[in-house]
Amino acid sequence: MIRLEKPNVDRRLRGVLEELGTGCNRFLTIVKGAGGSASTKTKLDKERTKLCQRELDHIATISRTMKPLVTKNTIKEKLRTAQGFLKKIRDLTDDPQHVLPDVFIWMISGGKRVAYQRLTARELMFSIVEEESGKNCGKVQTLFLKVAFQEFCFLIIIRGRPYSL
């Protein structure tokens, strides 16, 4: 993150805004170039793609226009705006419905599943294009497994006790 005490903060923020605009434009060219089969996309998929394109185009435009306006006097305001961009992009990455199922890693002992770990497919996805691959793609990971057990809880009012098991 950019610290306000360091020298040339305004120049660094201008560089970050330039990189943000370039990254948004690169994503937009990838999405427009990979139209895919229209028959496999639902109306929700098409509308979500339009929303993402519109938001990223808006962010890229504002970051380009904001870049020359960054000075030492306006750095805090522009930094707050850039953090707003980050929040918008993070909100766009949360998909309401998962395209790929999650990956489950099970530990089996004596033919029974005793522990597991759930991983999202988005984190593991491989792609030649760096922006499309997952953050844990091709990396060795340490996984802490969760115990797989079923817990049942029966709550009853004292008056209903004779009816319980």
C-alpha positions in Angstrom: 0.0 0.0 0.0 1.1 3.5 -0.5 2.3 5.3 2.7 1.7 9.0 2.8 5.0 9.7 4.6 7.2 8.3 1.8 8.6 10.6 -0.9 7.0 10.8 -4.3 3.7 9.4 -3.1 1.8 11.3 -5.8 4.0 9.8 -8.5 3.5 6.3 -7.1 -0.3 6.8 -7.0 -0.3 8.0 -10.6 1.6 4.8 -11.5 -1.0 2.7 -9.7 -3.8 4.4 -11.5 -2.1 3.9 -14.8 -1.7 0.2 -14.1 -5.3 0.0 -12.9 -6.6 1.5 -16.2 -4.3 -0.8 -18.2 -5.4 -3.9 -16.3 -9.1 -3.0 -16.7 -8.6 -2.4 -20.5 -6.7 -5.7 -20.8 -9.6 -7.6 -19.1 -12.1 -5.9 -21.3 -10.3 -7.0 -24.5 -10.1 -10.6 -23.1 -13.8 -10.7 -22.4 -14.8 -9.1 -25.7 -12.4 -11.5 -27.6 -13.7 -14.6 -25.8 -17.4 -14.3 -26.8 -17.8 -18.1 -26.7 -21.0 -19.9 -27.7 -24.0 -17.7 -27.2 -26.2 -20.8 -26.7 -24.4 -21.8 -23.5 -24.8 -18.4 -21.9 -28.0 -17.7 -20.0 -29.6 -14.3 -19.8 -28.2 -13.9 -16.3 -24.6 -14.7 -17.6 -25.0 -12.1 -20.4 -26.3 -9.4 -18.0 -23.6 -10.1 -15.5 -20.9 -9.8 -18.2 -22.4 -6.5 -19.3 -22.4 -5.3 -15.7 -18.8 -6.2 -15.2 -17.8 -4.6 -18.5 -19.6 -1.4 -17.7 -18.1 -1.2 -14.2 -14.6 -1.9 -15.3 -14.9 0.5 -18.3 -16.1 3.2 -15.8 -13.2 2.5 -13.4 -10.7 2.6 -16.3 -12.1 5.9 -17.5 -12.1 7.6 -14.1 -8.6 6.3 -13.3 -7.3 7.8 -16.5 -9.0 11.2 -15.9 -7.9 11.2 -12.2 -4.3 10.4 -12.9 -3.2 14.0 -14.0 -5.2 15.5 -11.1 -3.1 13.7 -8.4 -1.0 16.2 -6.4 0.5 16.3 -2.9 -2.5 18.3 -1.8 -5.2 15.9 -3.1 -3.5 12.6 -2.4 -5.7 11.6 0.5 -8.9 12.2 -1.5 -7.6 10.3 -4.6 -6.3 7.5 -2.4 -9.8 7.1 -0.9 -11.3 7.0 -4.5 -8.7 4.3 -5.5 -9.7 2.3 -2.5 -13.3 2.6 -3.6 -12.2 1.1 -7.0 -10.7 -1.8 -5.1 -13.9 -2.5 -3.2 -15.9 -2.4 -6.5 -13.6 -4.8 -8.2 -13.7 -7.2 -5.2 -17.5 -7.1 -5.2 -17.5 -7.9 -8.9 -15.3 -11.0 -8.3 -17.8 -12.6 -6.0 -20.0 -14.6 -8.3 -23.6 -15.2 -7.2 -23.6 -18.7 -8.7 -20.5 -20.8 -9.1 -19.7 -22.0 -12.6 -17.4 -24.8 -11.4 -18.0 -27.0 -8.4 -15.7 -26.8 -5.4 -13.0 -29.3 -5.0 -13.1 -31.6 -1.9 -10.0 -33.3 -0.6 -11.0 -36.2 1.7 -8.9 -38.2 4.2 -10.1 -41.8 4.3 -9.3 -44.1 7.1 -10.8 -47.6 7.4 -13.0 -47.0 4.4 -14.7 -44.0 6.1 -14.3 -40.3 5.4 -12.8 -38.8 8.6 -11.6 -35.3 7.5 -11.9 -33.0 4.5 -10.9 -29.6 3.1 -13.0 -27.6 0.6 -11.2 -25.6 -2.1 -12.8 -23.3 -4.6 -12.2 -24.1 -8.2 -11.5 -20.5 -9.0 -8.4 -20.6 -6.8 -7.0 -23.7 -8.5 -7.9 -22.9 -12.1 -5.0 -23.1 -14.7 -4.7 -20.8 -17.7 -2.0 -19.6 -20.0 -3.1 -16.0 -19.4 -1.9 -14.9 -16.0 -5.1 -12.9 -15.2 -7.3 -16.0 -15.7 -5.4 -18.4 -13.6 -6.2 -18.9 -9.9 -4.1 -17.5 -7.1 -3.1 -21.0 -5.8 -2.6 -22.6 -9.3 0.6 -24.7 -9.4 1.6 -23.9 -5.8 2.3 -26.3 -3.0 -0.2 -25.7 -0.2 -0.5 -26.8 3.4 -4.1 -27.7 4.1 -5.6 -28.1 7.5 -8.4 -30.6 7.3 -11.7 -30.3 9.1 -13.1 -33.2 11.0 -16.1 -34.8 9.2 -18.7 -35.6 11.8 -22.4 -35.2 12.2 -23.8 -33.5 15.3 -27.4 -33.7 16.2 -29.0 -31.4 18.8 -32.5 -31.9 20.1 -34.1 -28.9 21.8 -37.3 -29.4 23.7 -39.4 -27.5 26.3 -39.6 -29.3 29.6 -43.3 -29.8 29.3 -42.7 -31.9 26.1 -40.1 -34.1 27.8 -42.4 -37.2 28.0 -42.7 -37.1 24.2 -39.0 -37.1 23.6 -37.0 -40.3 22.9 
